[in-house]
């Protein structure tokens, strides 16, 4: 346990209003205590909605909306800048941990000037194993996630002290984006090298995984597959002209999953060519990998199965809002967008399906705190949960096929996005609560991250 850091000065409450007086901030690992005279608040770092510097004083806001509380802190002497830095860094680390990003504890977080599209500001730049995170100091702006799989190129300008990072477009984005880190001075080369290492590391992982999966496939076909199937980027038959058949056979070597895949394809109709496969390492730099397939189904549905040992299930998602589907029918572009979005959520959540499939009542249980934090911090995961329609547990072929037909028929006739599939409760009842352990990548330590010891969803 790290010893608490205590900083003292003066402060006053702005909301609710109060008189100026002695102030003390005690920073622990999981949160901090703010004391102003007889007024004391204990909060997590993620609760800090605002940390702003105004004329040498520090404005902090806890929470948002009608219940928000704001305080102005000053006269901390040499500890004033330390207070701002510690609160910002600890907040970023905690929110990044909520989003299942593992950041080196002994590595400082850089402060950089950046340009991204129309944005130009200052932000915190932090690295983690799956990429980098740029958090603008303007708290109205969202994080810029530099996923290593989406880094197209890294172009340093040593003389100008800048680095230009080109990112491929993500799900729901019309184009990619170029992020420029400026005013770096001599540190430009260090950041460029690190960002380039992320990009090349992702490609190396993909090449190694594909090489192990289809080792007897011609070199050119393996190169095609490894250049596309990076960190869970889904590929359709049209995307892998020479390697699709080999990848399909390699992923579906288990007869159980091959049978499910074939049955889903048979039900998919004309959109079956939009089916996709995806592969990613369980952790960057590791040989172990996860693979999954996504198959569009009639009635605005997309089926997902993660290929893994033991019990398994089919997860079904809405492609578009039900009202939009009733007006437009099945749209290949919408299917492709849904495929990309669900795959991104799976990688971001480190291959967990429970946060997507749990009912609201189950998710509210204390043991699922970690999932609730992840859903709040990961837009991709929250988006997949919003799309989720139902899970069909594969106990035997007959019951699985019957439940799938029931779900498809129900979804075709339903127009309310808030409607819940009536058959979902029966499927949830089949889940064995001891069917598999959670990945070590998200098993957290400490009382604030109460993870269940086992993952109940197959």
C-alpha positions as CSV (number, residue, x, y, z in Angstrom):
1,X,0.0,0.0,0.0
2,X,1.5,3.3,-1.1
3,X,1.6,6.0,1.6
4,X,-1.0,8.8,1.2
5,X,0.0,12.2,-0.1
6,X,-1.2,15.1,1.9
7,X,-1.3,18.7,0.5
8,X,-2.4,21.7,2.5
9,X,-3.5,25.2,1.7
10,X,-6.7,27.4,1.6
11,X,-10.0,26.9,-0.1
12,X,-13.7,27.7,-0.2
13,X,-16.8,26.1,-1.5
14,X,-18.4,27.6,-4.6
15,X,-21.3,25.2,-4.8
16,X,-22.7,25.0,-2.2
17,X,-21.2,28.4,-1.2
18,X,-19.0,28.7,1.8
19,X,-16.4,30.8,3.6
20,X,-12.7,30.6,2.8
21,X,-10.6,28.6,5.3
22,X,-7.9,26.0,5.7
23,X,-8.0,23.2,3.1
24,X,-6.4,19.8,3.0
25,X,-6.3,17.2,0.2
26,X,-5.3,13.7,1.0
27,X,-4.6,11.5,-2.0
28,X,-4.8,7.7,-1.7
29,X,-4.5,5.0,-4.3
30,X,-8.2,4.7,-5.0
31,X,-9.4,8.2,-4.3
32,X,-9.0,11.4,-2.3
33,X,-10.4,13.3,0.7
34,X,-11.1,17.0,0.4
35,X,-11.4,18.9,3.7
36,X,-12.5,22.5,4.0
37,X,-12.9,23.5,7.6
38,X,-15.7,21.2,8.9
39,X,-16.7,20.2,5.3
40,X,-15.3,16.9,4.1
41,X,-15.8,14.8,1.0
42,X,-14.4,11.4,0.0
43,X,-14.4,10.8,-3.7
44,X,-12.9,8.6,-6.4
45,X,-10.6,10.3,-8.9
46,X,-13.1,9.5,-11.7
47,X,-15.6,11.7,-9.9
48,X,-13.6,14.8,-10.9
49,X,-15.5,16.4,-13.7
50,X,-13.4,19.5,-13.8
51,X,-9.8,20.3,-12.8
52,X,-9.0,23.9,-14.0
53,X,-6.4,26.5,-13.1
54,X,-7.7,30.0,-12.7
55,X,-5.3,32.9,-11.7
56,X,-3.1,30.5,-9.7
57,X,-6.0,28.8,-8.0
58,X,-7.4,25.4,-8.7
59,X,-11.1,24.8,-9.4
60,X,-12.3,21.3,-8.8
61,X,-15.8,20.0,-9.6
62,X,-17.2,16.8,-8.2
63,X,-19.9,15.2,-10.2
64,X,-22.2,16.9,-12.7
65,X,-25.8,18.2,-12.9
66,X,-27.8,19.4,-10.0
67,X,-25.8,17.5,-7.3
68,X,-22.4,18.8,-8.4
69,X,-20.1,20.4,-5.9
70,X,-17.4,22.9,-6.7
71,X,-14.4,24.2,-4.7
72,X,-11.7,26.7,-5.3
73,X,-8.3,25.8,-3.8
74,X,-5.3,28.2,-3.5
75,X,-2.3,29.1,-1.3
76,X,-0.9,25.6,-1.5
77,X,2.5,27.1,-2.1
78,X,4.9,24.8,-4.0
79,X,2.2,22.1,-3.8
80,X,-0.2,24.0,-6.0
81,X,1.1,22.7,-9.3
82,X,1.7,19.3,-7.7
83,X,-2.0,19.2,-6.7
84,X,-3.2,19.8,-10.2
85,X,-0.7,17.3,-11.7
86,X,-1.6,14.6,-9.2
87,X,-5.3,15.0,-9.6
88,X,-5.2,15.0,-13.4
89,X,-2.8,12.0,-13.6
90,X,-4.6,9.9,-11.0
91,X,-7.9,10.7,-12.7
92,X,-6.6,9.6,-16.1
93,X,-5.1,6.4,-14.7
94,X,-8.3,5.5,-12.9
95,X,-10.6,6.2,-15.8
96,X,-8.2,4.3,-18.1
97,X,-8.3,1.4,-15.7
98,X,-12.1,1.6,-15.9
99,X,-11.7,1.3,-19.7
100,X,-9.5,-1.9,-19.2
101,X,-6.3,-0.1,-20.3
102,X,-3.2,-1.2,-18.4
103,X,-0.8,1.7,-18.0
104,X,2.7,1.3,-16.5
105,X,2.5,2.6,-12.9
106,X,6.0,3.8,-12.9
107,X,5.8,5.8,-16.1
108,X,4.9,9.5,-16.1
109,X,2.1,10.9,-18.2
110,X,3.3,13.4,-20.8
111,X,1.6,16.8,-21.4
112,X,1.5,17.6,-25.1
113,X,0.1,20.2,-27.5
114,X,-1.9,18.6,-30.3
115,X,-4.0,19.2,-33.4
116,X,-6.7,16.8,-34.6
117,X,-9.1,17.9,-37.3
118,X,-10.5,21.2,-36.0
119,X,-9.3,20.6,-32.5
120,X,-6.2,22.4,-31.2
121,X,-5.3,22.2,-27.6
122,X,-3.2,20.6,-24.8
123,X,-3.8,17.1,-23.5
124,X,-2.3,14.2,-21.5
125,X,-0.7,11.5,-23.6
126,X,-0.5,8.1,-22.0
127,X,0.6,4.8,-23.4
128,X,-0.7,1.3,-22.8
129,X,-0.2,-2.1,-24.4
130,X,-3.0,-1.7,-27.0
131,X,-2.2,1.8,-28.1
132,X,-2.1,5.3,-26.6
133,X,-4.6,7.7,-25.1
134,X,-4.8,11.5,-25.6
135,X,-7.0,13.1,-23.0
136,X,-7.7,16.8,-23.8
137,X,-7.4,19.2,-20.8
138,X,-10.6,20.8,-22.2
139,X,-12.9,18.3,-20.5
140,X,-15.7,19.0,-22.9
141,X,-13.8,17.1,-25.6
142,X,-13.7,13.3,-25.8
143,X,-10.6,11.2,-25.5
144,X,-8.7,10.5,-28.7
145,X,-7.9,6.8,-28.7
146,X,-4.8,5.9,-30.8
147,X,-5.5,2.2,-31.1
148,X,-2.3,0.5,-32.4
149,X,-4.3,-1.4,-35.0
150,X,-5.5,1.9,-36.5
151,X,-2.2,3.6,-36.8
152,X,-1.5,3.8,-40.5
153,X,1.7,5.8,-40.3
154,X,3.9,7.8,-38.0
155,X,5.8,10.8,-39.5
156,X,8.3,12.6,-37.2
157,X,9.7,16.0,-37.8
158,X,12.8,16.2,-35.7
159,X,13.7,19.7,-36.8
160,X,10.2,21.0,-36.1
161,X,9.7,19.0,-32.9
162,X,6.5,17.4,-34.0
163,X,5.0,14.0,-34.9
164,X,2.1,13.3,-37.3
165,X,0.1,10.2,-36.7
166,X,-2.4,9.0,-39.3
167,X,-5.3,6.9,-38.0
168,X,-7.6,4.8,-40.1
169,X,-11.3,5.5,-39.8
170,X,-13.2,3.6,-37.2
171,X,-16.8,2.3,-36.9
172,X,-19.2,5.0,-37.7
173,X,-16.5,7.4,-38.9
174,X,-16.6,8.8,-42.5
175,X,-12.8,9.3,-42.7
176,X,-9.7,8.7,-40.8
177,X,-8.0,11.4,-38.8
178,X,-4.5,12.9,-38.6
179,X,-3.3,13.7,-35.1
180,X,-0.3,16.1,-34.9
181,X,1.7,16.3,-31.7
182,X,3.5,19.7,-31.8
183,X,6.0,21.6,-29.7
184,X,7.7,18.4,-28.5
185,X,11.3,19.5,-29.1
186,X,13.8,16.7,-28.6
187,X,11.0,14.4,-27.3
188,X,9.5,14.2,-30.8
189,X,11.8,11.3,-31.7
190,X,10.9,9.4,-28.5
191,X,7.2,9.7,-29.1
192,X,7.6,8.8,-32.8
193,X,9.6,5.7,-32.0
194,X,7.1,4.6,-29.4
195,X,4.0,5.1,-31.6
196,X,5.8,3.3,-34.5
197,X,6.6,0.5,-32.1
198,X,2.9,0.2,-31.4
199,X,2.0,0.0,-35.1
200,X,4.7,-2.5,-36.0
201,X,3.9,-4.6,-32.8
202,X,0.3,-5.0,-33.9
203,X,1.4,-6.1,-37.4
204,X,4.0,-8.5,-35.9
205,X,1.4,-10.1,-33.6
206,X,-1.0,-10.5,-36.6
207,X,1.7,-12.1,-38.7
208,X,2.7,-14.5,-36.0
209,X,-0.9,-15.5,-35.2
210,X,-1.7,-16.0,-38.9
211,X,1.5,-18.0,-39.4
212,X,0.6,-20.4,-36.6
213,X,-3.0,-20.6,-37.8
214,X,-2.4,-21.4,-41.5
215,X,1.3,-22.3,-41.7
216,X,1.1,-24.3,-44.9
217,X,-0.7,-21.6,-46.9
218,X,1.4,-19.8,-49.5
219,X,3.4,-16.8,-48.2
220,X,1.5,-14.2,-50.3
221,X,-1.9,-15.4,-48.8
222,X,-0.5,-15.3,-45.3
223,X,0.8,-11.8,-45.9
224,X,-2.6,-10.7,-47.2
225,X,-4.4,-12.1,-44.1
226,X,-1.9,-10.7,-41.5
227,X,-2.1,-7.2,-43.1
228,X,-5.8,-7.1,-42.7
229,X,-6.6,-9.2,-39.6
230,X,-4.9,-6.9,-37.1
231,X,-6.2,-6.7,-33.4
232,X,-9.7,-7.9,-34.2
233,X,-10.3,-6.0,-37.5
234,X,-13.0,-8.1,-39.1
235,X,-12.5,-9.4,-42.7
236,X,-15.2,-10.5,-45.2
237,X,-14.6,-12.9,-48.1
238,X,-14.2,-9.9,-50.5
239,X,-11.4,-8.5,-48.3
240,X,-9.2,-11.6,-48.4
241,X,-9.2,-12.6,-52.1
242,X,-6.5,-15.3,-51.8
243,X,-6.6,-16.2,-48.1
244,X,-10.3,-16.4,-47.1
245,X,-10.7,-20.1,-47.5
246,X,-7.6,-20.9,-45.6
247,X,-8.5,-18.5,-42.8
248,X,-12.1,-19.8,-42.6
249,X,-10.9,-23.4,-42.3
250,X,-8.2,-22.4,-39.8
251,X,-10.7,-20.6,-37.5
252,X,-13.4,-23.3,-37.8
253,X,-11.2,-26.3,-37.2
254,X,-13.5,-27.3,-34.3
255,X,-16.5,-29.2,-35.8
256,X,-18.9,-27.7,-33.2
257,X,-18.2,-24.1,-34.3
258,X,-18.0,-25.1,-38.0
259,X,-21.5,-26.6,-37.7
260,X,-22.9,-23.5,-36.0
261,X,-21.2,-21.2,-38.6
262,X,-22.7,-23.3,-41.5
263,X,-26.2,-23.1,-40.0
264,X,-26.0,-19.4,-39.5
265,X,-24.8,-19.0,-43.1
266,X,-27.7,-21.0,-44.3
267,X,-30.2,-18.7,-42.5
268,X,-28.4,-15.6,-43.6
269,X,-29.8,-15.4,-47.1
270,X,-28.4,-12.9,-49.6
271,X,-26.3,-11.1,-46.9
272,X,-24.2,-14.1,-46.2
273,X,-21.3,-12.6,-48.2
274,X,-21.2,-9.9,-45.5
275,X,-20.1,-12.5,-42.9
276,X,-16.8,-11.8,-41.3
277,X,-14.0,-13.4,-39.3
278,X,-11.7,-11.6,-36.8
279,X,-8.6,-12.6,-34.8
280,X,-6.7,-10.8,-32.1
281,X,-4.1,-11.7,-29.5
282,X,-5.4,-12.1,-26.0
283,X,-2.6,-9.7,-25.0
284,X,-0.2,-7.7,-27.2
285,X,3.0,-9.5,-27.8
286,X,1.5,-12.9,-26.7
287,X,1.1,-16.0,-28.9
288,X,-2.4,-16.9,-27.6
289,X,-5.2,-15.5,-29.7
290,X,-9.0,-15.3,-29.8
291,X,-11.0,-15.6,-33.0
292,X,-14.7,-15.0,-33.7
293,X,-17.2,-14.9,-36.5
294,X,-20.1,-12.6,-37.3
295,X,-22.9,-13.6,-39.6
296,X,-25.8,-11.4,-40.7
297,X,-29.3,-12.9,-40.2
298,X,-32.7,-11.9,-41.6
299,X,-34.7,-9.2,-39.8
300,X,-31.9,-6.7,-38.9
301,X,-29.8,-9.1,-36.9
302,X,-26.1,-9.9,-36.6
303,X,-24.9,-13.1,-34.9
304,X,-21.6,-13.3,-33.1
305,X,-19.7,-16.4,-31.8
306,X,-16.4,-16.3,-30.0
307,X,-14.5,-19.5,-30.9
308,X,-13.3,-20.9,-27.5
309,X,-13.1,-24.0,-25.5
310,X,-16.0,-25.3,-23.5
311,X,-19.6,-24.2,-23.7
312,X,-20.5,-21.6,-26.2
313,X,-23.4,-19.3,-27.2
314,X,-24.6,-17.2,-30.1
315,X,-24.9,-13.5,-29.4
316,X,-27.4,-11.5,-31.6
317,X,-27.3,-7.8,-32.1
318,X,-29.4,-5.2,-33.9
319,X,-27.8,-3.9,-37.1
320,X,-29.8,-0.6,-37.1
321,X,-32.5,0.9,-35.0
322,X,-35.7,-1.1,-35.5
323,X,-37.7,1.8,-36.9
324,X,-34.9,2.5,-39.4
325,X,-34.9,-1.1,-40.5
326,X,-38.6,-1.1,-41.1
327,X,-38.1,1.7,-43.6
328,X,-35.0,0.6,-45.3
329,X,-34.6,-3.2,-45.1
330,X,-31.2,-5.0,-44.9
331,X,-28.4,-2.7,-45.9
332,X,-24.9,-4.2,-46.6
333,X,-23.2,-1.0,-45.5
334,X,-25.1,-0.9,-42.2
335,X,-24.2,-4.6,-41.7
336,X,-20.5,-3.8,-42.2
337,X,-20.7,-0.9,-39.8
338,X,-22.3,-3.2,-37.1
339,X,-19.7,-5.9,-37.7
340,X,-16.9,-3.4,-37.1
341,X,-18.6,-1.9,-34.1
342,X,-19.3,-5.2,-32.3
343,X,-15.7,-6.5,-33.0
344,X,-14.2,-3.3,-31.7
345,X,-16.3,-3.6,-28.5
346,X,-15.1,-7.2,-28.1
347,X,-11.4,-6.2,-28.3
348,X,-11.9,-3.1,-26.1
349,X,-13.6,-5.3,-23.4
350,X,-10.8,-7.8,-23.6
351,X,-13.2,-10.4,-25.0
352,X,-15.8,-10.3,-22.2
353,X,-19.4,-10.9,-23.2
354,X,-21.1,-10.7,-19.8
355,X,-21.2,-6.9,-19.7
356,X,-23.0,-7.0,-23.0
357,X,-25.5,-9.7,-22.2
358,X,-26.4,-9.3,-18.5
359,X,-29.8,-7.9,-17.7
360,X,-30.0,-4.5,-16.1
361,X,-31.1,-6.2,-12.8
362,X,-28.1,-8.6,-12.8
363,X,-25.7,-5.9,-13.8
364,X,-26.7,-3.8,-10.8
365,X,-25.4,-6.5,-8.4
366,X,-22.3,-5.5,-6.3
367,X,-20.1,-8.2,-7.9
368,X,-20.5,-6.6,-11.3
369,X,-19.2,-3.2,-10.3
370,X,-16.2,-3.7,-12.6
371,X,-18.5,-4.2,-15.6
372,X,-20.5,-1.1,-14.8
373,X,-17.3,1.0,-14.7
374,X,-16.2,-0.5,-18.0
375,X,-19.5,0.3,-19.6
376,X,-19.3,3.9,-18.4
377,X,-15.7,4.3,-19.7
378,X,-16.0,2.4,-23.0
379,X,-18.3,3.9,-25.7
380,X,-17.8,0.8,-27.9
381,X,-18.9,-1.6,-25.1
382,X,-21.9,0.6,-24.2
383,X,-22.8,0.7,-27.9
384,X,-22.6,-3.1,-28.2
385,X,-24.8,-3.5,-25.2
386,X,-27.3,-1.1,-26.7
387,X,-27.4,-3.2,-29.8
388,X,-27.7,-6.5,-28.0
389,X,-30.9,-8.5,-28.6
390,X,-30.4,-11.9,-27.1
391,X,-28.0,-14.8,-26.4
392,X,-28.7,-18.4,-27.4
393,X,-26.8,-21.0,-25.4
394,X,-25.8,-24.0,-27.4
395,X,-26.8,-27.0,-25.4
396,X,-27.7,-29.1,-28.4
397,X,-28.3,-28.5,-32.1
398,X,-32.1,-28.8,-32.0
399,X,-32.8,-26.5,-29.1
400,X,-30.3,-23.9,-30.4
401,X,-31.8,-23.9,-33.9
402,X,-35.4,-23.6,-32.5
403,X,-34.4,-20.7,-30.2
404,X,-32.6,-19.0,-33.1
405,X,-35.7,-19.2,-35.3
406,X,-37.9,-17.9,-32.5
407,X,-35.6,-14.9,-32.0
408,X,-35.4,-14.1,-35.7
409,X,-39.2,-14.3,-36.1
410,X,-39.7,-12.1,-33.0
411,X,-37.2,-9.5,-34.1
412,X,-38.7,-9.2,-37.5
413,X,-42.1,-8.4,-36.0
414,X,-40.8,-5.9,-33.3
415,X,-40.4,-2.2,-33.9
416,X,-39.7,-1.0,-30.4
417,X,-36.0,-0.7,-29.6
418,X,-36.9,-1.0,-25.9
419,X,-38.6,-4.4,-26.4
420,X,-36.9,-7.4,-24.7
421,X,-36.9,-10.8,-26.3
422,X,-39.2,-13.0,-24.2
423,X,-37.0,-16.1,-24.7
424,X,-34.0,-14.4,-23.1
425,X,-34.8,-15.4,-19.6
426,X,-34.9,-19.1,-20.5
427,X,-31.5,-18.8,-22.2
428,X,-30.0,-17.0,-19.2
429,X,-31.2,-19.8,-16.9
430,X,-29.0,-22.3,-18.9
431,X,-25.8,-20.4,-18.2
432,X,-23.5,-22.2,-15.8
433,X,-21.9,-19.7,-13.4
434,X,-18.7,-21.6,-13.3
435,X,-18.1,-22.0,-17.0
436,X,-14.8,-20.2,-17.3
437,X,-12.4,-17.7,-15.7
438,X,-12.1,-14.1,-16.7
439,X,-9.0,-13.0,-18.6
440,X,-6.1,-11.9,-16.3
441,X,-6.0,-8.6,-18.2
442,X,-9.0,-7.3,-16.4
443,X,-8.8,-9.0,-13.0
444,X,-8.2,-5.9,-10.8
445,X,-6.9,-5.6,-7.3
446,X,-8.4,-3.5,-4.5
447,X,-11.9,-3.0,-3.1
448,X,-13.0,-0.6,-5.9
449,X,-12.7,-3.3,-8.6
450,X,-14.8,-6.2,-7.3
451,X,-14.6,-8.7,-10.2
452,X,-16.4,-12.0,-10.0
453,X,-14.0,-14.8,-9.9
454,X,-15.6,-16.6,-12.8
455,X,-17.3,-15.5,-15.9
456,X,-20.8,-16.9,-16.2
457,X,-21.3,-16.3,-20.0
458,X,-20.2,-19.0,-22.4
